[in-house]
Amino acid sequence: MENERDQWYTNKQLFEKFEELWEQIKELQLEMRETRTLIRDYNGLRKEVAEVKAAQEREQGKESGNKNTWGYVFGGGGIGVAALTLLYNILKG
């Protein structure tokens, strides 16, 4: 029976152990709160980056659309001039 008593902690020792554990729990809670904040900030940053990237892609699409439009205008004008020249040569000759 004495061996069993020797293995147990005293009330003071148990209280001190619980205090240590409580401090560790508080530290872990603080770290978890910081981690949640970092994750939330990271997710917000990812959302902002995605929005900026989408805006840039839309802007590039507008720019390339304008370039394509002018290409069609000049290409169509060139074909029109060539057709008129061919028609003129046929009628003249």
Secondary structure, 3 states (H helix, E strand, C coil): CHHHHHHCCCHHHHHHHHHHHHHHHHHHHHHHHHHHHHHHHHHHHHHHHHHHHHHHHHHHHHHHHHHHHHHHHHHHHHHHHHHHHHHHHHHHC
